[in-house]
């Protein structure tokens, strides 16, 4: 039986912009004798339909995009597959690819897919491909407040909150300062801009009393936090950061013990 691969490609990710990439990935699989179906998705809303079209009998689900694409795809796939996911293959195509770097995934999407296909072509097939279990977190959010161009927008009157409740799965979850920093980073994604933001954060924090950027970044955010059903006492937070991988971006190993203990996050 040939290897069955489903590939999700986000063409908006920084390193997946070539219109020919989905075709090249599909051709790689065809030449290796694998059955491949490629779905190109531009929004998270398209993912459920795309995953259904790939079918339930996949050996490998490959995700080509950045950290946002990975989180959105896994979040859509877990309820669809009722928690029994096929093996996941990360094809980093984003700007930072933080989760992929934590897991030691290096190279362009074609090279990574090519290595999988070469290993699967041995007499042992897919059993010859190294794999491991990666812990995920389930995060349920309620009454989210949207952030646009660095500004935390208030909820609509009478709505009781912003975008409503959502359930996500992933390796890194951040709120308050973490969300503000990513909002600032999203204006000009790239390593130079990220380096400038880091320097700006340090410089602003060194100003007596805190500069405007540091005060905005570390402003306390009203929130109610429950972990495994236990409600935290704090009514507001400067930073919420939970992870199952130690590096949360740009080499910052804040949750440095994340991933050390099975079934736990830091």
C-alpha positions in Angstrom: 0.0 0.0 0.0 1.4 3.4 -1.0 1.9 6.2 1.5 -1.1 8.5 1.8 -0.1 12.1 2.5 -2.3 15.2 2.9 -0.6 18.6 2.6 -2.0 21.9 3.9 -0.3 24.9 2.4 -0.8 28.5 3.6 0.3 30.7 0.6 0.3 33.8 2.9 3.1 32.5 5.1 6.4 34.3 4.4 8.3 31.4 2.8 5.5 29.8 0.9 4.7 32.6 -1.5 5.6 30.8 -4.7 2.4 29.8 -6.5 4.4 26.7 -7.8 5.1 25.3 -4.3 1.9 23.2 -3.9 2.5 21.7 -7.3 6.2 20.9 -6.5 5.2 19.2 -3.2 2.6 17.1 -5.0 5.1 16.2 -7.7 7.6 15.1 -5.2 5.1 12.7 -3.7 4.0 11.4 -7.1 7.6 10.6 -8.1 8.1 8.7 -4.9 5.0 6.6 -5.5 3.0 8.2 -2.6 -0.6 9.3 -2.9 -0.7 13.0 -2.1 -3.5 15.6 -2.0 -2.6 19.2 -1.5 -5.0 21.8 -0.1 -4.2 25.5 -0.2 -5.9 27.5 2.6 -5.7 31.3 3.1 -7.9 31.6 6.2 -8.5 29.4 9.3 -12.1 29.2 8.3 -11.1 27.2 5.2 -9.3 24.5 7.2 -12.1 22.3 8.3 -13.4 21.9 4.7 -9.9 21.3 3.4 -9.2 18.6 6.0 -12.4 16.9 5.2 -11.5 16.9 1.6 -8.1 15.2 2.4 -10.0 12.3 3.9 -9.8 10.4 7.1 -7.4 7.7 6.0 -4.1 9.6 6.0 -0.8 8.2 7.0 0.8 11.7 7.3 -0.7 15.2 7.5 1.9 17.7 6.4 1.5 21.4 7.4 3.3 24.0 5.4 3.3 27.4 7.0 4.3 29.2 10.1 3.4 28.9 13.8 -0.1 30.3 13.2 -0.8 27.8 10.4 0.4 24.9 12.6 -1.9 26.0 15.5 -4.9 26.6 13.4 -4.5 23.4 11.4 -4.1 21.2 14.6 -7.0 23.0 16.3 -9.2 22.2 13.3 -8.0 18.6 12.9 -8.3 17.4 16.5 -12.1 17.6 16.7 -12.4 16.3 13.1 -10.2 13.3 13.7 -11.8 12.9 17.2 -8.3 13.2 18.8 -6.7 10.4 16.7 -4.5 12.5 14.4 -2.3 11.0 11.7 1.4 11.5 12.0 2.2 15.2 11.6 5.0 16.5 9.4 6.1 20.1 9.8 7.1 22.0 6.7 8.3 25.4 8.0 7.2 28.2 5.8 6.7 31.1 8.2 8.9 33.9 9.5 9.9 32.5 12.9 8.8 28.8 12.8 9.3 28.7 16.6 7.7 25.3 17.2 9.6 23.7 14.3 12.9 25.0 15.6 12.2 23.6 19.0 11.6 20.2 17.5 14.8 20.3 15.4 13.0 20.6 12.0 15.3 22.4 9.6 15.3 23.0 5.9 13.0 24.1 3.1 9.6 22.3 2.7 10.7 20.3 -0.3 13.8 19.1 1.4 12.0 18.0 4.5 9.2 16.2 2.5 11.9 14.6 0.4 13.6 13.1 3.4 10.3 11.7 4.6 9.6 10.1 1.3 13.1 8.7 1.0 12.8 7.1 4.5 9.4 5.7 3.7 10.6 4.1 0.5 12.8 1.6 2.5 11.5 -1.9 3.1 10.2 -0.9 6.5 8.1 1.9 5.0 6.7 4.5 7.4 8.0 2.5 10.4 11.5 3.5 9.3 10.7 7.2 9.8 11.7 8.6 13.3 8.8 10.0 15.2 7.9 11.1 18.7 5.0 12.3 20.8 4.8 16.1 21.3 2.7 17.4 24.1 -0.1 19.9 23.2 -2.2 22.2 25.4 -5.9 22.9 25.0 -6.7 26.5 25.6 -10.3 27.7 25.9 -10.8 31.4 25.7 -13.9 33.5 26.5 -14.7 37.1 25.7 -11.5 37.9 23.8 -10.8 41.5 23.1 -9.3 42.2 19.6 -6.0 44.0 19.1 -5.6 46.1 16.0 -2.3 48.0 15.2 -1.2 47.6 18.7 -4.4 48.8 20.4 -6.5 46.7 22.6 -10.1 47.4 21.4 -13.0 47.4 23.8 -15.8 44.9 23.5 -19.0 46.0 21.8 -21.6 47.3 24.3 -23.8 44.5 25.6 -21.7 41.8 24.0 -20.2 40.5 27.2 -16.8 40.4 25.4 -15.1 40.3 22.1 -14.9 37.4 19.7 -16.5 34.9 22.1 -15.3 31.5 23.2 -12.8 29.5 21.2 -10.9 26.3 21.7 -7.3 26.1 20.4 -4.6 23.5 20.6 -0.9 24.3 20.4 2.6 24.3 22.0 2.7 28.0 23.0 0.0 30.2 24.5 0.5 33.9 25.4 -1.7 36.7 26.6 -1.4 40.2 28.0 2.2 41.3 27.3 2.7 38.3 25.0 -0.2 39.3 22.8 0.9 42.9 22.7 4.4 42.0 21.6 3.1 39.8 18.8 0.7 42.5 17.7 3.7 44.9 17.4 5.8 42.3 15.7 3.0 41.6 13.2 3.3 45.1 11.7 6.5 44.1 9.9 7.3 40.4 10.4 11.0 39.7 10.0 14.2 39.2 12.0 15.4 42.8 11.7 12.1 44.2 13.0 12.1 41.6 15.8 15.6 42.7 16.8 14.5 46.3 16.8 11.5 45.5 19.0 13.8 43.7 21.5 16.1 46.7 21.7 13.2 49.1 21.9 11.7 47.1 24.8 14.9 47.1 26.8 15.6 50.8 26.1 12.1 51.8 27.0 12.2 49.7 30.2 15.4 51.4 31.3 13.8 54.9 31.3 13.0 55.9 34.9 9.3 55.1 35.4 9.2 53.2 32.1 9.0 54.7 28.6 5.7 54.8 26.7 6.4 51.6 24.8 7.3 49.7 28.0 4.3 51.0 29.9 2.0 49.9 27.0 3.7 46.6 26.7 3.6 45.7 30.4 0.2 47.2 31.2 -1.9 44.9 33.4 -4.7 43.2 31.5 -7.9 42.3 33.4 -8.5 38.6 33.0 -9.8 35.5 34.7 -7.5 32.5 34.5 -8.4 28.9 35.2 -5.8 26.1 34.9 -7.2 22.6 35.0 -10.4 24.0 36.5 -8.6 25.8 39.3 -9.3 29.6 39.3 -6.3 31.9 39.9 -6.6 34.6 42.5 -5.2 37.5 40.4 -7.8 39.7 38.6 -5.2 41.1 36.1 -1.9 40.0 34.5 1.1 41.6 32.9 2.0 38.4 31.2 0.5 34.9 30.8 2.8 32.4 29.1 2.3 28.6 28.9 4.3 26.3 26.7 5.3 22.7 26.1 8.5 23.8 24.3 11.3 25.8 25.9 12.0 28.4 23.2 9.0 30.8 22.7 10.6 32.8 19.9 13.9 34.5 19.0 15.8 32.1 21.4 13.9 33.3 24.5 13.8 30.2 26.6 11.5 31.6 29.2 9.7 28.4 30.1 13.0 26.6 30.1 11.7 23.4 31.6 8.8 23.0 29.2 8.7 19.6 27.6 10.8 18.0 30.4 7.9 16.2 32.1 5.3 14.2 30.2 1.7 15.5 30.4 2.8 18.9 31.8 3.3 22.4 30.5 5.3 25.2 32.1 
